[in-house]
Amino acid sequence: MDRWTGIERLYTEEEVERLRGTIRVEHSLARLGAERLWKLLQEEDYVAALGAMTGGQAVQMVKAGLQAIYLSGWQVAADANLAEQVYPDQSLYPTTSAPALVRRLNNALRRADQIEAAEGSTNGRYWLAPIVADAEAGFGGPLNAFELMKSFIEAGAAGVHFEDQLASEKKCGHLGGKVLVPTSQFVRTLTAARLAADVCEVPTLLVARTDALSATLITSDVDERDHEFLTGERTPEGYFFVQAGLESAIARGLAYAPYADLIWFETSTPDMDEAAEFAQAIHERFPGKLLAYNCSPSFNWKQHLGDDEIASFQQELARLGYRFQFITLAGFHALNASMFELAKGYSAEGMSAYVRLQEHEFELEEDGYTATRHQREVGAGYFDLVAQAVSGGESSTLALKGSTEEAQFQR
């Protein structure tokens, strides 16, 4: 499929050129990531990603074989925001937080690439895995969406998703109290984000998410496309009640499809019949339109599906056209579960518990794991090469030479 097949722009080339200014900045990481992500989505059955909270997690994801990374606003709110706070997923953190985390992940991936290249690695691993980042509801109106998209591009994001909730009342897709904006208002949000990418001259992938499956409120009745779902009732805040459900999600997905590269409807359960009905409705009007699916940790998977259904779930989604599939909060759950397990063992057994972890790391080395040698993992050897270069090869203060890691961890 051609990159821009089926994509509509509500502005002209002349308007884009007028907004670019005279100084052109090359956003290399964003451009390379977007081009690679688009290529993967065309060639692979589906692209799988996990939500990363730290640079180290991103490095391990790529080292283990994943080809893309998801960046969750929920995880930014919970434990990776610039306010240094713990927040629920309600857009409470500074808007610069998620772009800052994108930059941090890309910096970690670039360092891993530099370390391997300096060591003369020939494994051919591609380190710059494209990052798909969460812009939530845009943190305001179209101008906020425009600026936020630019910030993500400057940080090196390959794709960005926006959702059709009211920014000032934004909730996690699996919380209650969600308030939709009119369909036309969200189209302006998508248009603003696309305009920002065009102004930056980067083919950033734009993902449109609708929360209409479970949202029961909307700000206004201004858009006729929303009228069939209005109940005629109002809330004390002045919002309109709307009927939640798959029909509403489909109507919005169809409205957003011309303006986005992928469509995502947020679900309440891992329901394959529901996913199939949504996909069929979108593809009847927009054949081949790429879809995204959140394999959410908010679902109790075993409560809804058997082992065989879980094992085949992603392949079945791919068959329906859900080409980007991700586990939003993988980093949060992996980090907390593994640290709880270690701390529980350590509090009861002392060093025996930690040594079990270390021995497990040694076992993982057979699969390509290298973080057992933590000094090397963060670039001590790379900066030894820098020291050698600036000293003419005569530095006497190299870090790894004579280190305990060199003596005890060379396997």
N, C-alpha and C positions, 0 to 999 in steps of 0.2 A: 504494500500500500504506500502511495506517495505520502510524504510527511504532512501535507496540508489538505489532503482529500477530505471533503466534508466539513472543513472548518470555516466558519463565517466570522468576519470582522466588521464591526459597526463603525469603522473609521477608515480614513484614506491613508495611502502611502505618504501623501504630502503632510498630513497631520503628524504622522510618526516622525518624518524627517525634521519637521519644525521643532519637535520636542527633544531631539538628540543633542543639540548643541554642536559646537565646532570641534570639541576634543572627544575622540572616540577611545573608550577604555575597553581593552580586550579581556573579557571574562572567561578565561581559558578553562577553569575547572567546571564552571556551569555548562559551558558549551560542550566540552568533551563528555561530561556526564549525561547531558540530554541526548546527545547523538548516540551514545552507547546504550542508554536505556531504551530509546526508540528501536534500535537494532535488535536488542534482546527481546523486546515485546513482539517483534515481527518474526523472529527466528525460533524462539523457545516455545514449548507448550504453555508454559507460564513462568513468570519470574517470582520467586519466593523471597521474602525479606522478613527480618526480625527487627523489632524496635530497639535501637541502641541508645544508651544513656551516657556512655563515656567513650573516649577515644580508644581505650583498651578493648572494650567490647566490640567496637567496629573492626579493629584489627583482627580479633579472633574470629569474627564472622567471615571475613574474607579469607583468612587462612584456612578455615574449615570448609570453604567451598561455595559460600553464598555469593551471588553476583550483584546483589543490590542491598541497600540498607534503608530501613524506614526510620523516620524521626518523628516521634509521637509528642504532640502537645501535652497529652496527659502526663507523660514522663517528665517533660520540661516543668510542668506545674508541680509535680510531686517532689522532684529532687534534683533538678538540673536547670534552675532559673537564676537569673542575675540578681533577683531580690534576696537570694540566699534564704528563701522561705520554703515551707512545705504547704502546698496549696491543693485543693481539689481542682478538677478540670473545669474551671469556670472563667477562664481568661483573666485571672487575677494578677498574673506576672507581667513584668515589663515586656513590651512588644519586641525588644531587641534580643530576648533570651533565646528563642529558637534559631534565628540566624547565627547567633554566637555559638550555639552547639553544633550547627552545621559546619562552621569554620573549624571548630575543635576536632570534629570527626575527620574532616578532610586533612587537617594538619597531622593527625595521628597516622592516617593512611599514607600520606606523603613521606612521613618519617620511616615507616615500615618499608616503603619502596626504596628510600635512600639507603637504609641499612642493608637490604638484600643486594642492591646494586653495588654498594661498596665492597661487599663480601664476594662479589663475582658470581652471584647466584644465577643459575641457568634454568630455573624451573618455569620461567615464562609466565608467572602469576601476574595478573593485572590488578593492581592495588586500588586504583581509583574507582571503587564501586560506586555507581550512581546512587545518590541520596534523594529519597522522596520525603519532603518535609511537610509538616502540618501547620497551615496558616490559620487554623481554627475558623472563626467567622469573619476574619479580616480585621478585628479590633477597631471597627468603625465603619465608615462609609466607603465609597469607591476610591476616594483619595488616599485613605488609609491602606486599602488593598493594593493600590498602585505602589505606594512607598514600601509596603511590606514585601511585595513581590521583588522589587528592586533589591531590597536587603538580602533576601534569600539568594538571588542571583549573584550578588557581590560576594556572598559567603561560599558559593559553589554548589548550590542545590541543583539537581538535575530535573526534579519535578516538585510541584507544590500543589497541595489540595486545600480548597476552601469549602465550607459547608453553609447551608442556607438557613442558618439560625440568626436571630437577632444578636448582634455582637455584645450588647450590654447585658444580655440575659443568657449568654452562651452556657451550655451544659454539655458534659460528656454524653455521647450518644446513648449510653446505657443508664443515664439518670433521668429523673422525671423533670417536669417544669420547662420543657423546651418550647421556645417561641420561634416560629418560622417568620421569615420576611416574605413579602409578596414575590411571586415568581419573577416579575420584571425587575425587581430590585436586585435579586441575586444574579440575573443576567448582566446587570451593570457591574456587579462585583467581578464576575468572570471576565467581562470586557476590559475592566481596569487592569486586571492581572495580566491578560494577554497583551494589552498595550504596553505595560511595563517591560515585558519580555521582548517585544518588538523594538522598543526604544533602546533596550540594552543589546539588541542584535543577537539574541540567544534563543534557540528553539526549545525553551523550557517546556516540559510537559505539564499541562494544566489538568488537574483532576477535580471534577465537580461532585460533591457529596450532598445527598439529600437525607434529612432526618425525618421526612414526612411519614415514614412507616409508623412511628410512635409519637410524634409531636401532636399535641392537641390544641395549640394556640397559634395565632398569626397576628401580626401587628395591624394589618389593614385589609380592607376588602377592595382595594383600588384596582386589582388585576382581575379581569373577567375569567382568566384561566383558573383562578382559585375559587370561583363562586360555587361550583358544584360540591365543594367540600365544606362550605360554611354551614353552621347549624343555626345561625340567627341569634345566638346568645353572646353575651359580652361578659368580661371579667371586671372586677373592681378597678383593675389597672387600665381598662379600656381596650384590652386585647379581644380578638374575636375567637370563639371556639371553632375548631375545624375537626372533621372526621379524620382520624389517623387511619393508616392502612396501606396495603400494597397498591391500590388504585391511585392514591394520591402520590405515592413514591414514583410510580410509573409515569404519571402525568408530568411530574417535575423532571424526571430523568429525560423524557422526550423533549421538554422545553430547553434543557441545558445542553443536550447533545451537540448542537451546531457550534457551541462556543467552547467546548472542552475536549481534551484528547481522550480522557477516560471518564466513565460514569461509575459512581459508587453509591449504592443505597445502604445506609446503616441498618443492620438487622438486629433483632432481639434474640434470635436462636439460630443455630446452624441448620437451616431448613432448606434442603435441596429442591423441593418442589417450589418453594417460594423464589429461590434463586433462578430456577428455570423459567418461571412465569415472567419474572422481571426481564431476564435476558431475551426471551422470545418477543416481548412487547417492544423492547428497544430495537432489536435487530429487524423486526418487520418494517420499521420506518427508516432505520439507519443500519443497513447490513454491514457487518464487520466492525461495528463500533466497539472499541476496547472497553472492557469493564474491569473494575477493581473490587476486591472482597476482603473485608476485615475478618480474619479467623480469630475472633476476639477471645482473650482470657476472661472476659465477663461471662462467657457461656460456661455452664457446667457440661462439658462435652459428653462425659459418660452418662449423664442423665438423659441426654437426647439421642445418642447414637451408640451403636454397637462397635466393637473393635474393627470389624471389616469395613463398616461404613466410614469410620474415622480414617482408616488407612487409605481408602480410595477417595476421600472427600475432595482433595485438591485436584486430583485428576478429573473428577466429574465436573468440578467448577471450570476447569480449563476447557473441557469439551463444550461448555456452554458459552465460552468467550471471556471468562474472567481471567485475564492474562496477568494481572498484578495481584498477588495474594500475600498477605502479611499478617504477622502477629504483633499487634500494636505495643503491648506492654511486656514483651519478652524480656527486655533488659531489667525492668523493675522486679519481675518475679524471679529471674535467674539470680540476680544480685542478692535479693533478700533471702531466698531459700537456701542458697549455698552458704551465705554467711551465718545464718541461723544454725544450720547443720554443723558447721565448723565450731561456732561458739558454744553450742550445746555440748559437743564432744569435748572441747577444750576445758570447759568448766567442770566436767566430770572426771576427765582422764588426764588432763595436762598434755604434755608433749606427744603422747601416743596418738592423739587425735590429729595433731598437725602433721605428724610424720605420715599418717595414712593419706592425707591430702598430697603431700610431697611425692609419696610413692605412686599415687594415682597420676600425678603429673608426669612422672617418668614413663609410666605405661602409655600415656597419651602421645609421647614423643614418636612412637611408632606410626602414628597417624599424621604427623607433621606439626605437632604442638611444640613451641619453642620457649614459652614464657617461663619455664623452669629456670632458665638462665636469664633472670630478670634484669641484670645489668646490661647484657647485650640487647635485650628486648627493647629497652628505651633509648639505645643509641650510644652507650659508652664507647663501643668500638668505633662507631662512626666519628665521634668527636676525637678519638685518638688519632684517626687519620687526618683530621683537621689540624691537630697539634703537630703531627709529623710534617705536614705540608708547610706550615708557617715557620717551622724550625729547621727546615732543610734536612729533615730526616734524623735530627739529633736530639729530639725531646727526651728528657729523663723523667718526665712526670706523667707518663702514660697511665691511664686508669686501670685498664684490664690486666696489663702486665704485672704479675705478682699478686693479683687479687685472689680472694678465696674462690670466686667463681671459676677462674682459670684453673685453679688447682683441684677443685672438687666436682665440677659440673661438666667437664669435657667428656662426652660419651660418644 
